[in-house]
Amino acid sequence: MSEIAPEIVRVRAKISGRVQGVFFRQSTREQARMLGLAGWVRNMDDGTVEMEACGPKQKVDALVAWCHEGPSAAKVDAVQIILQNQLNQDAHKQETGFEIVG
């Protein structure tokens, strides 16, 4: 019997609150890498953090859930999903690594 491939998704989220200067980006990268996700995270000029993650839906959902808390020094007010779409397996294979981009 063949195994069913997991649903692959891409999610972009905007995290607001006290999320800059508290190691939010570094902690997000660490969490994403532990989950085996691809994507990026960056500080925005308006004081928010934006991240995009790609991988199996269950793991992406786990990262988004973590973003609601963030590292211990953060105080997250909101996590807004900006973009969410499903990807095919081939598109996901081209996505590698999770980096801080700004």
N, C-alpha and C positions, 0 to 999 in steps of 0.2 A: 504494500500500500504506500503510495507516495505522500510525502508531507506537504501540507498546504503552506505556501510561502506567506510570511507575515505581511500585513498591509504596510506599505512604506509611505510616509508622509513628510512634508516640509511645513514647518510652522515658524512664523516670525512673530515675536512678541515684544511689547514695549513695557518695561517695568519702571514704575514710578515710586517715589518715596525717598528715603535716605539710602540711595543705592550707588552713589559715586563716592570714592575715597574710603570705601569700606571693604575692599577686595572682592567686590561683587563679580567683576569680569573674570578675575583669576579663579574664583571659586566656581563660577559657571563653567569655565573651560575644563576644570578638573572633574566636575560632575559629568559633563558631556563625554569626556574621554573615558571615564569609568563605565559609562553606558554604551560606549562604542558608537557615538553619534558623530556626524559631520556637521560643520557649520561655522558660525562666527558669533562674536559678541563685541559690542562697542559702546562707548559713552556717547551721549548725544549732547548738543549744545544747550538743550532745555533742562538738563539735569537728570534726565532719564537714562536708562540703559536699554539698548535694543539687542535682541539676539535672534538668530535664525538657526534652527536645528533640523536635521534631516536623518531619518532612519526609521526603524520599525515603530509603528504607532504607539505601542505600549511603552517603549523606552522614551520616545519624545514626550509622551504624556507625563512620564515620571520626572523628566527634566522641568517641564512647565510647572508641575506641582511643587518641585523644589524651589523654583523661582518665587513662589508665593511667600516663602520664608527667607531664602537667601542665606548668606553667612551670618554669623552671630551678631556682628556689628551693624548689619543692615536693618532698616525698618521699611518693609515693603507696604505701600499703600494700595497698589493695584497692579495687576498683570493683564494687559490688554492684548488679545490676539489680533494681529493686523492682517495676517495671511495664513491660510491653511489650505494645502492641497495635497492630493494623492499623487504619488510618482510611480512609474513602472520600475521594475527591478533593474533594468539596464541604466536608467538615468541615475538611480541611487548608487550604482557601482562606480560612477564617475566622481561622486562626491567623497572626498577623503579629508580627514583631519578636522580639528575644531580649534580655531585660532581667535586671538584678540586682534581686532583690526582697527581699533581707534579708541 
